[in-house]
Amino acid sequence: MPGIEFLIDRKGRKKAVLIDLKTHKGLWEDLYDAYLAHRRRSEPRESLATVKCLIGAKGKRKARG
């Protein structure tokens, strides 16, 4: 695959990958997003309904139309 190279040890095992970020920017963004989601998995969550109420209560919700 162009723009992707593998670092191989003396026994021929793949140990790392080099990714050309100019060529594969979207891939890097996806990997980074997955990393952040994994890292934040134990953070407290709010339901969508709660967030909508909080936004509405602060007067920041814009009317559609």
Contacts in CASP RR format, 6 or more apart in sequence:
PFRMAT RR
TARGET T0000
AUTHOR 0000-0000-0000
METHOD contacts of the structure
MODEL  1
MPGIEFLIDRKGRKKAVLIDLKTHKGLWEDLYDAYLAHRRRSEPRESLAT
VKCLIGAKGKRKARG
2 20 0 8 1.000
2 23 0 8 1.000
3 19 0 8 1.000
3 20 0 8 1.000
3 23 0 8 1.000
3 24 0 8 1.000
4 17 0 8 1.000
4 18 0 8 1.000
4 19 0 8 1.000
4 20 0 8 1.000
4 24 0 8 1.000
5 17 0 8 1.000
5 18 0 8 1.000
6 14 0 8 1.000
6 15 0 8 1.000
6 16 0 8 1.000
6 17 0 8 1.000
6 18 0 8 1.000
7 14 0 8 1.000
7 15 0 8 1.000
7 16 0 8 1.000
7 17 0 8 1.000
7 18 0 8 1.000
8 14 0 8 1.000
8 15 0 8 1.000
9 15 0 8 1.000
19 27 0 8 1.000
19 28 0 8 1.000
21 28 0 8 1.000
46 54 0 8 1.000
52 61 0 8 1.000
55 61 0 8 1.000
END
